[in-house]
Amino acid sequence: MGVKGEQRATLDGKGLTIGIVAARYNQQIVDALLKGAMAALKEHGVEAKPILSVPGSYEIPVAAQALADGGEVDAVICLGCVIKGETAHFEHVAEAVARGILDVSLETGVPCIFGVLTTYTEEQARARRHHGREYAEAAIEMANLLRLVRRQNPGA
């Protein structure tokens, strides 16, 4: 059930190319996110390429920017995991990554999905490591939605 005039995109990934940026820091968690994302993309018929591996979450935005600027992807899924430690480092990294990913989306018009877990404990991160599927489906939906809008409003 939707609102009158509401436009929704489908999860049909045929014809879409979605890039992925995955951080290696907290690799076990990120690998689980990546596995879920890849399974969902395959299930929905998406061509997932390229996959860029970066050292940590802080490096995700610049790699996402490179993919988006390349013009060959319809969306970018950004995967990482930042777990709070004993210092303020967590807050600085989490805020910078979130802002960087948002900026790439807004500057390029390519949806960049924030799939970076920001948790207080490793247990919380492990409990959320299966969210990769949701991030992939958000990327498909956003790529299709923007295609729909741009088709209806050329130049938008």
C-alpha positions as CSV (number, residue, x, y, z in Angstrom):
1,M,0.0,0.0,0.0
2,G,1.4,3.4,-1.0
3,V,0.5,7.0,-1.2
4,K,-1.3,8.2,-4.3
5,G,1.3,9.3,-6.8
6,E,4.1,7.5,-5.0
7,Q,6.8,6.1,-7.3
8,R,8.7,3.0,-6.2
9,A,11.5,1.2,-8.0
10,T,11.7,-2.5,-8.4
11,L,14.4,-4.9,-7.2
12,D,15.0,-6.1,-10.8
13,G,18.7,-5.7,-11.2
14,K,18.9,-6.7,-14.9
15,G,21.0,-4.2,-16.7
16,L,22.5,-2.6,-13.6
17,T,26.1,-2.5,-12.7
18,I,26.8,-1.9,-9.0
19,G,30.3,-1.3,-7.6
20,I,31.3,-2.3,-4.1
21,V,33.9,-0.7,-1.8
22,A,34.8,-3.0,1.1
23,A,37.2,-2.1,4.0
24,R,39.6,-4.7,5.2
25,Y,39.7,-3.4,8.8
26,N,37.4,-5.7,10.9
27,Q,37.6,-8.0,7.9
28,Q,35.6,-10.9,9.3
29,I,32.6,-8.6,9.8
30,V,33.0,-6.9,6.4
31,D,33.5,-10.2,4.6
32,A,30.1,-11.3,6.0
33,L,28.5,-8.1,4.8
34,L,30.1,-8.6,1.4
35,K,29.0,-12.2,1.1
36,G,25.4,-11.1,1.8
37,A,25.5,-8.3,-0.6
38,M,27.0,-10.4,-3.4
39,A,24.3,-13.1,-2.9
40,A,21.5,-10.5,-3.1
41,L,23.0,-8.9,-6.2
42,K,23.3,-12.2,-7.9
43,E,19.7,-13.2,-6.9
44,H,18.4,-10.0,-8.4
45,G,20.3,-10.3,-11.6
46,V,22.8,-7.5,-11.0
47,E,26.3,-7.4,-12.5
48,A,28.5,-6.6,-9.4
49,K,31.8,-5.1,-10.5
50,P,34.2,-3.9,-9.6
51,I,34.9,-4.7,-6.0
52,L,37.5,-2.3,-4.5
53,S,39.3,-3.3,-1.3
54,V,40.5,-0.5,0.9
55,P,42.5,-0.5,4.1
56,G,39.8,0.8,6.4
57,S,36.4,2.6,6.5
58,Y,38.0,6.0,6.4
59,E,39.3,5.3,2.8
60,I,35.8,4.2,1.6
61,P,34.6,7.6,0.3
62,V,37.5,8.3,-2.0
63,A,37.2,4.8,-3.6
64,A,33.4,5.3,-3.9
65,Q,34.1,8.7,-5.6
66,A,36.4,7.0,-8.1
67,L,33.8,4.4,-9.0
68,A,31.0,7.0,-9.3
69,D,33.2,9.4,-11.3
70,G,34.1,6.5,-13.7
71,G,30.5,6.5,-15.0
72,E,30.3,2.8,-15.3
73,V,28.3,2.0,-12.2
74,D,24.6,2.7,-11.4
75,A,25.2,2.6,-7.6
76,V,28.0,1.9,-5.1
77,I,27.7,-0.2,-1.9
78,C,30.1,1.0,0.8
79,L,30.9,-1.7,3.3
80,G,32.9,-1.3,6.5
81,C,32.8,-1.7,10.3
82,V,33.9,0.9,12.9
83,I,33.8,-0.3,16.5
84,K,34.1,2.1,19.4
85,G,37.4,1.9,21.3
86,E,38.7,3.7,24.3
87,T,39.3,7.0,22.4
88,A,37.4,9.5,20.4
89,H,38.9,8.0,17.2
90,F,35.6,6.1,16.6
91,E,33.5,9.3,16.5
92,H,35.9,11.0,14.1
93,V,36.1,8.1,11.7
94,A,32.4,7.3,11.8
95,E,31.4,10.9,11.1
96,A,33.9,11.4,8.3
97,V,32.9,8.2,6.6
98,A,29.2,9.0,6.8
99,R,29.7,12.5,5.5
100,G,32.1,11.4,2.8
101,I,29.8,8.8,1.4
102,L,26.9,11.2,1.5
103,D,28.9,13.8,-0.3
104,V,29.9,11.4,-3.1
105,S,26.2,10.6,-3.6
106,L,25.1,14.2,-3.8
107,E,28.0,15.4,-5.9
108,T,27.9,12.6,-8.5
109,G,24.2,11.7,-8.5
110,V,25.2,8.0,-8.1
111,P,23.6,6.4,-5.1
112,C,26.2,5.3,-2.5
113,I,24.8,3.1,0.1
114,F,26.0,3.5,3.7
115,G,26.8,-0.1,4.6
116,V,29.3,0.8,7.3
117,L,28.4,-0.6,10.7
118,T,29.2,1.8,13.5
119,T,28.8,-0.1,16.8
120,Y,29.9,0.2,20.4
121,T,31.0,-3.4,20.7
122,E,32.2,-6.3,18.6
123,E,29.1,-8.3,19.6
124,Q,26.9,-5.6,18.2
125,A,28.9,-5.7,14.9
126,R,28.6,-9.5,14.7
127,A,24.9,-9.3,15.3
128,R,24.6,-7.0,12.3
129,R,27.0,-8.7,9.9
130,H,24.2,-10.2,7.9
131,H,22.9,-6.8,6.7
132,G,24.8,-6.9,3.4
133,R,21.6,-8.2,1.7
134,E,19.7,-5.1,2.8
135,Y,22.5,-2.8,1.5
136,A,22.5,-4.5,-1.9
137,E,18.7,-4.3,-2.2
138,A,18.8,-0.6,-1.3
139,A,21.4,0.0,-4.0
140,I,19.3,-1.8,-6.6
141,E,16.2,0.1,-5.6
142,M,17.9,3.5,-5.6
143,A,19.6,2.8,-9.0
144,N,16.2,1.9,-10.5
145,L,14.5,4.8,-8.9
146,L,17.0,7.3,-10.3
147,R,16.7,5.8,-13.7
148,L,12.9,6.1,-13.5
149,V,13.1,9.7,-12.4
150,R,15.7,10.7,-15.0
151,R,13.6,9.0,-17.8
152,Q,10.5,11.0,-16.7
153,N,12.5,14.2,-16.2
154,P,15.4,14.4,-18.7
155,G,18.1,16.6,-17.3
156,A,17.1,15.9,-13.7
